[in-house]
Amino acid sequence: MPKPAHISRQIWDMKYRLKGADGHPVDKTMSDTFRRVAAALAEPEKDKALWQQRFADAMDDFNFLPAGRILAGAGSDRRVTLFNCFVMGDIPDDMSGIFEHLKEAALTMQQGGGIGYDFSTLRPKGAPVHRVGADASGPLSFMDVWDAMCRTIMSAGTRRGAMMGVMRCDHPDIEAFIEAKR
């Protein structure tokens, strides 16, 4: 294995090295991490030993490195996602649907996944909400709720959450959205 740069070892230690509940390293070396991941990746193969060695060799030589969530989670026996990012479904323009999607986002982030939502489906600020006789607060107010959730959830127990919110350019609140992003 080529000797990794100091910063590479720091990042590995902070983000990808498997540690026990007490904070002590389970993976003593980067090769240990690669072997753990290789064993998990080889699990569905008929010749597990062959593929485990191939995967480990490729990682040891830095010819191949899986995505971060795979390095952090594969073979860890933790209930985490091995996918980095998720493009989530449409948010319904009603209170129960909005908060059901917020819950879905929180659970996805808790398991280590980053999320992306399009808030264009929510009615603009000031639009009537007929059943309750009120005006809509608009998508930006709900983005604040998502933002608070993202700050609160420690993604997979080790890192802050990652979230992307977008809005169509023809949404009536697009200028307020752009201003909020500054």
C-alpha positions as a Python dict, from the first residue, in 0.01 Angstrom:
ca = {
    (1, 'M'): (0, 0, 0),
    (2, 'P'): (137, 344, -90),
    (3, 'K'): (182, 567, 214),
    (4, 'P'): (-115, 806, 229),
    (5, 'A'): (-65, 1175, 302),
    (6, 'H'): (-116, 1297, 658),
    (7, 'I'): (-444, 1469, 566),
    (8, 'S'): (-569, 1145, 411),
    (9, 'R'): (-501, 957, 734),
    (10, 'Q'): (-681, 1228, 933),
    (11, 'I'): (-989, 1210, 710),
    (12, 'W'): (-987, 830, 727),
    (13, 'D'): (-968, 846, 1106),
    (14, 'M'): (-1249, 1102, 1135),
    (15, 'K'): (-1492, 970, 875),
    (16, 'Y'): (-1427, 612, 766),
    (17, 'R'): (-1235, 427, 1037),
    (18, 'L'): (-1465, 194, 1227),
    (19, 'K'): (-1466, 271, 1597),
    (20, 'G'): (-1645, 98, 1881),
    (21, 'A'): (-1909, 257, 2100),
    (22, 'D'): (-1630, 359, 2338),
    (23, 'G'): (-1457, 552, 2057),
    (24, 'H'): (-1163, 314, 2033),
    (25, 'P'): (-1064, 204, 1682),
    (26, 'V'): (-1182, -131, 1556),
    (27, 'D'): (-997, -74, 1228),
    (28, 'K'): (-634, -37, 1336),
    (29, 'T'): (-509, 52, 987),
    (30, 'M'): (-648, 166, 653),
    (31, 'S'): (-588, -188, 531),
    (32, 'D'): (-818, -310, 809),
    (33, 'T'): (-1087, -75, 679),
    (34, 'F'): (-1034, -197, 325),
    (35, 'R'): (-1051, -562, 435),
    (36, 'R'): (-1373, -497, 629),
    (37, 'V'): (-1530, -330, 326),
    (38, 'A'): (-1394, -594, 86),
    (39, 'A'): (-1548, -873, 295),
    (40, 'A'): (-1887, -701, 287),
    (41, 'L'): (-1866, -634, -88),
    (42, 'A'): (-1766, -995, -158),
    (43, 'E'): (-2054, -1139, 45),
    (44, 'P'): (-2295, -1195, -249),
    (45, 'E'): (-2025, -1350, -472),
    (46, 'K'): (-1995, -1727, -525),
    (47, 'D'): (-1619, -1722, -463),
    (48, 'K'): (-1615, -1486, -166),
    (49, 'A'): (-1245, -1532, -87),
    (50, 'L'): (-1138, -1451, -443),
    (51, 'W'): (-1349, -1137, -464),
    (52, 'Q'): (-1262, -1023, -114),
    (53, 'Q'): (-894, -1036, -208),
    (54, 'R'): (-954, -859, -539),
    (55, 'F'): (-1153, -581, -373),
    (56, 'A'): (-898, -543, -92),
    (57, 'D'): (-604, -534, -335),
    (58, 'A'): (-772, -267, -547),
    (59, 'M'): (-834, -52, -240),
    (60, 'D'): (-489, -115, -88),
    (61, 'D'): (-329, 11, -409),
    (62, 'F'): (-572, 307, -421),
    (63, 'N'): (-684, 196, -766),
    (64, 'F'): (-1040, 197, -639),
    (65, 'L'): (-1209, 355, -340),
    (66, 'P'): (-1580, 310, -280),
    (67, 'A'): (-1803, 603, -191),
    (68, 'G'): (-1776, 743, 159),
    (69, 'R'): (-2089, 581, 298),
    (70, 'I'): (-1962, 242, 177),
    (71, 'L'): (-1621, 295, 340),
    (72, 'A'): (-1786, 403, 664),
    (73, 'G'): (-2067, 148, 677),
    (74, 'A'): (-1993, -171, 484),
    (75, 'G'): (-1912, -456, 720),
    (76, 'S'): (-1973, -243, 1028),
    (77, 'D'): (-2289, -426, 1142),
    (78, 'R'): (-2447, -84, 1188),
    (79, 'R'): (-2786, 1, 1044),
    (80, 'V'): (-2669, 266, 800),
    (81, 'T'): (-2718, 332, 432),
    (82, 'L'): (-2441, 260, 185),
    (83, 'F'): (-2572, 525, -54),
    (84, 'N'): (-2442, 880, -27),
    (85, 'C'): (-2735, 1078, -164),
    (86, 'F'): (-3107, 1043, -220),
    (87, 'V'): (-3333, 1246, -446),
    (88, 'M'): (-3655, 1233, -249),
    (89, 'G'): (-4012, 1229, -379),
    (90, 'D'): (-4251, 1517, -435),
    (91, 'I'): (-4367, 1696, -122),
    (92, 'P'): (-4748, 1708, -114),
    (93, 'D'): (-4898, 2052, -56),
    (94, 'D'): (-5070, 1961, 271),
    (95, 'M'): (-4956, 1963, 631),
    (96, 'S'): (-4957, 1586, 690),
    (97, 'G'): (-4770, 1519, 365),
    (98, 'I'): (-4513, 1787, 439),
    (99, 'F'): (-4433, 1646, 782),
    (100, 'E'): (-4439, 1286, 660),
    (101, 'H'): (-4165, 1383, 414),
    (102, 'L'): (-3977, 1565, 691),
    (103, 'K'): (-3985, 1242, 892),
    (104, 'E'): (-3864, 1045, 588),
    (105, 'A'): (-3579, 1293, 546),
    (106, 'A'): (-3481, 1271, 913),
    (107, 'L'): (-3473, 891, 908),
    (108, 'T'): (-3270, 888, 585),
    (109, 'M'): (-3020, 1133, 729),
    (110, 'Q'): (-3000, 941, 1057),
    (111, 'Q'): (-2877, 641, 859),
    (112, 'G'): (-2613, 849, 682),
    (113, 'G'): (-2781, 950, 357),
    (114, 'G'): (-2782, 1299, 216),
    (115, 'I'): (-3116, 1422, 86),
    (116, 'G'): (-3246, 1645, -189),
    (117, 'Y'): (-3596, 1788, -215),
    (118, 'D'): (-3777, 2006, -466),
    (119, 'F'): (-3995, 2249, -272),
    (120, 'S'): (-4172, 2375, -586),
    (121, 'T'): (-4480, 2166, -510),
    (122, 'L'): (-4565, 2385, -210),
    (123, 'R'): (-4798, 2678, -269),
    (124, 'P'): (-4643, 3025, -259),
    (125, 'K'): (-4641, 3254, 40),
    (126, 'G'): (-4974, 3433, 77),
    (127, 'A'): (-5177, 3184, -129),
    (128, 'P'): (-5509, 3094, 32),
    (129, 'V'): (-5541, 2780, 242),
    (130, 'H'): (-5916, 2736, 198),
    (131, 'R'): (-5995, 2467, 456),
    (132, 'V'): (-5849, 2668, 743),
    (133, 'G'): (-5919, 3020, 619),
    (134, 'A'): (-5557, 3130, 629),
    (135, 'D'): (-5274, 3228, 399),
    (136, 'A'): (-4991, 2988, 318),
    (137, 'S'): (-4655, 3058, 476),
    (138, 'G'): (-4484, 2938, 157),
    (139, 'P'): (-4206, 2691, 87),
    (140, 'L'): (-3929, 2896, 248),
    (141, 'S'): (-4085, 2861, 592),
    (142, 'F'): (-4091, 2483, 548),
    (143, 'M'): (-3732, 2489, 424),
    (144, 'D'): (-3648, 2644, 761),
    (145, 'V'): (-3806, 2340, 929),
    (146, 'W'): (-3597, 2106, 710),
    (147, 'D'): (-3288, 2312, 789),
    (148, 'A'): (-3351, 2285, 1164),
    (149, 'M'): (-3396, 1909, 1131),
    (150, 'C'): (-3073, 1884, 931),
    (151, 'R'): (-2881, 2073, 1200),
    (152, 'T'): (-3030, 1846, 1466),
    (153, 'I'): (-2968, 1504, 1314),
    (154, 'M'): (-2619, 1359, 1353),
    (155, 'S'): (-2602, 1162, 1030),
    (156, 'A'): (-2509, 799, 1098),
    (157, 'G'): (-2388, 913, 1439),
    (158, 'T'): (-2069, 1067, 1305),
    (159, 'R'): (-2126, 1363, 1077),
    (160, 'R'): (-2365, 1648, 1022),
    (161, 'G'): (-2643, 1600, 774),
    (162, 'A'): (-2625, 1692, 407),
    (163, 'M'): (-2928, 1840, 238),
    (164, 'M'): (-3011, 2018, -86),
    (165, 'G'): (-3330, 2213, -147),
    (166, 'V'): (-3429, 2331, -493),
    (167, 'M'): (-3711, 2529, -647),
    (168, 'R'): (-3830, 2565, -1004),
    (169, 'C'): (-3746, 2896, -1169),
    (170, 'D'): (-4115, 2960, -1244),
    (171, 'H'): (-4232, 2928, -881),
    (172, 'P'): (-4374, 3258, -750),
    (173, 'D'): (-4135, 3248, -450),
    (174, 'I'): (-3819, 3195, -658),
    (175, 'E'): (-3675, 3541, -588),
    (176, 'A'): (-3720, 3497, -212),
    (177, 'F'): (-3557, 3153, -246),
    (178, 'I'): (-3258, 3298, -429),
    (179, 'E'): (-3225, 3572, -168),
    (180, 'A'): (-3242, 3314, 113),
    (181, 'K'): (-2961, 3114, -50),
    (182, 'R'): (-2722, 3412, -39),
}
